[in-house]
């Protein structure tokens, strides 16, 4: 890398003083609804909540989702939250996702609708 080289962001990602920002379309659908629920409860960054949400949903889907190429290929999803110790709220975002995973698993594991329990 030469001293004149500058980092280049993909066109769909904007930057500010805090670093790259996710495009607004990320928060549509279920991810946006999840963020609306948890963002008022914690100071954790939205990006941490997105990582937790995607990981929990991926775990709930398990091996029930795949694509053929030419045989079934299952997705593997790995998440890593990186931030300052105690200040970044990594465990806080993780705890919300674990609760989603626990509660979602309970709902998916039952045969009767939730309102009939």
C-alpha positions in Angstrom: 0.0 0.0 0.0 1.4 3.3 -1.0 1.2 6.4 1.3 -1.2 8.0 -1.2 -3.7 5.1 -1.0 -6.9 5.8 0.8 -9.6 3.2 1.9 -12.5 2.9 -0.5 -16.0 2.2 0.8 -18.5 0.2 -1.3 -21.0 2.5 -2.9 -23.9 1.3 -0.7 -22.1 2.1 2.6 -21.7 5.6 3.9 -19.2 6.8 6.5 -19.1 9.3 9.3 -16.8 10.0 12.2 -17.9 6.7 13.8 -17.0 4.6 10.8 -19.0 2.9 8.1 -22.8 3.0 8.4 -25.2 0.3 7.2 -27.6 1.2 4.5 -31.1 2.0 5.7 -32.6 -0.9 3.7 -31.0 -3.3 6.3 -33.7 -2.3 8.8 -36.7 -3.2 6.7 -38.9 -6.2 7.6 -38.3 -8.3 10.7 -34.8 -6.9 11.4 -36.4 -3.4 11.6 -39.2 -4.6 13.9 -36.6 -6.3 16.1 -34.5 -3.2 16.3 -37.6 -1.1 17.2 -38.3 -3.4 20.1 -34.7 -3.6 21.6 -33.2 -0.2 20.8 -35.0 1.6 23.6 -33.8 -1.0 26.1 -30.1 -0.7 25.6 -27.2 1.5 24.5 -25.7 -1.3 22.3 -25.0 -0.2 18.7 -27.7 -1.1 16.2 -25.1 -3.1 14.2 -24.6 -5.4 17.3 -28.4 -6.0 17.4 -28.4 -6.8 13.7 -25.6 -9.4 14.1 -27.5 -10.9 17.1 -30.8 -11.0 15.2 -29.3 -12.6 12.1 -27.5 -15.2 14.2 -30.6 -16.1 16.2 -32.8 -16.3 13.1 -30.1 -18.5 11.4 -30.1 -20.8 14.4 -33.9 -21.0 14.4 -33.9 -21.9 10.7 -31.2 -24.6 11.2 -31.0 -27.1 8.4 -34.5 -26.4 7.2 -33.2 -23.9 4.7 -30.7 -24.7 1.9 -30.0 -24.3 -1.8 -29.1 -26.9 -4.3 -25.7 -26.6 -6.1 -26.2 -29.5 -7.3 -26.7 -31.1 -3.8 -28.3 -29.4 -0.8 -25.9 -26.8 0.6 -26.7 -25.5 4.1 -25.6 -22.1 5.3 -23.2 -21.5 8.1 -23.3 -18.2 9.8 -20.7 -16.9 12.2 -20.9 -13.7 14.2 -18.2 -11.8 16.1 -18.9 -8.7 18.0 -15.8 -6.6 18.5 -15.7 -3.6 20.8 -14.1 -2.1 23.9 -14.5 -4.1 27.1 -17.5 -3.1 29.1 -18.2 0.0 27.0 -19.5 -1.5 23.7 -22.4 -3.4 25.1 -21.6 -6.6 23.3 -23.1 -8.9 26.0 -26.2 -6.7 26.1 -26.9 -7.2 22.4 -26.0 -10.8 22.7 -28.5 -11.3 25.6 -31.4 -9.9 23.6 -30.6 -12.3 20.7 -30.3 -15.3 23.1 -33.8 -14.4 24.5 -35.2 -14.2 20.9 -33.6 -17.6 20.2 -35.0 -19.2 23.4 -38.5 -17.7 23.0 -38.6 -18.4 19.2 -37.5 -22.0 19.8 -40.3 -22.5 22.3 -42.9 -21.1 19.9 -41.6 -23.2 17.0 -41.4 -26.4 19.1 -45.1 -26.3 20.1 -47.9 -27.7 17.9 -50.7 -25.5 19.1 -50.9 -21.7 18.4 -49.4 -19.5 21.2 -52.9 -18.0 22.1 -54.2 -21.5 22.9 -51.6 -22.3 25.6 
